[in-house]
Amino acid sequence: MKNAERISGIASAAASSASFGLAPFFTLGLLAAGLAPFEVLSYRWGIAALFLTVAALLSGRRFRLPGRDLRTVLWLALLRAATSYCLVIAYARMASGAASTIHFMYPLAVAVIMTLFFRERCSGWTLAAIAGSLVGAALLASDTPPAVAGGSVAGPVAAALSVVTYGGYMVGVRQSRAARIDSTVLTCYVMGFGALLFLAGGWLTGGVRLVSDSRTWLFILGLALPATALSNITLVWAIKRIGPTLTAFFGALEPLTAVVIGITLLGEPFTPHTALGIALIVAAVVLVLVRTARRS
């Protein structure tokens, strides 16, 4: 049974990362169609939440949670929503592949959080990996064209903030009361709370328009279903079966997918600085994850 759960967890982690790597393509398509960030995220999370809730109800899952669990889920939703908002800003202000690669530093954030708050030992290798990843992030930031809206700072800063919030979310799913909540139910609550937050943000900044264009709806459904509903439910499945560290290891598929799509479909440049920055970040993350897995 343990081996079956491990295989299921690994498959879920790979599916989550690969499907999440599609998010930049659909997000940039919606921004190009004229939607504001809060509008993009309202549609993305609202449709994903609706789809997952219907699936959960059809499978007979129960949604009733104690008050303490609801408060925990709300905090997780805030972290996850902040991650999505930061990434939309990053995609709009730097190459999406570079933004996704910086976001891939979240396993290092997991390691730091576990060290600071759960007394896990932080080795010299981990500190060296963090330093290397920061150099890689700086190289990616240096390739951001100054002409991009917001200059060359807003994109990398937003991507870096997504690292912190996503790392906190992953630790929270495993270390908080949320670990006892059914994976699908937990994801429904996180998506639902997040959708309400984005709708509120949209209302405060000009409203959320009703989309009628069929091509735009294809981008919305692509972002909401495979890149959000599928990626989030498989992420929670993976964390609960193999833990946040090993789940993060398979996150390498996320920036790989985003970089390939960015180059082939979005025409994003791939410079020596970009290649070196990606290599440093991926190497740093893999080093930490391998050593953590050996220690476990």
Buried (B, 14 or more C-beta within 10 A) or exposed (E): EEEEEEEBBBBBBBBBBBBBBBBBBBBBBBBEBEBBBBBBBBBBBBBBBBBBBEBBEEEEBEEEBEEEBEEBBEBBBBBBBBBBBBBBBBBBBBBBBBBBBBBBBBBBBBBBBBBEEEEBEBBEBBEEBBEBBBEBBBBBBEBBEEEBEBEBEBBBBBBBBBBBBBBBBBBBBBBBBBBEBBBBBBBBBBBBBBBBBBBEBBEEEEEBEEBEEEEBEEBBBBBBBBBBBBBBBBBBBBBBBBBBBBBBBBBBBBBBBBBEBBBEEBEBEBBEBBEBBBBBBBBBBBBBBEBBEEEE
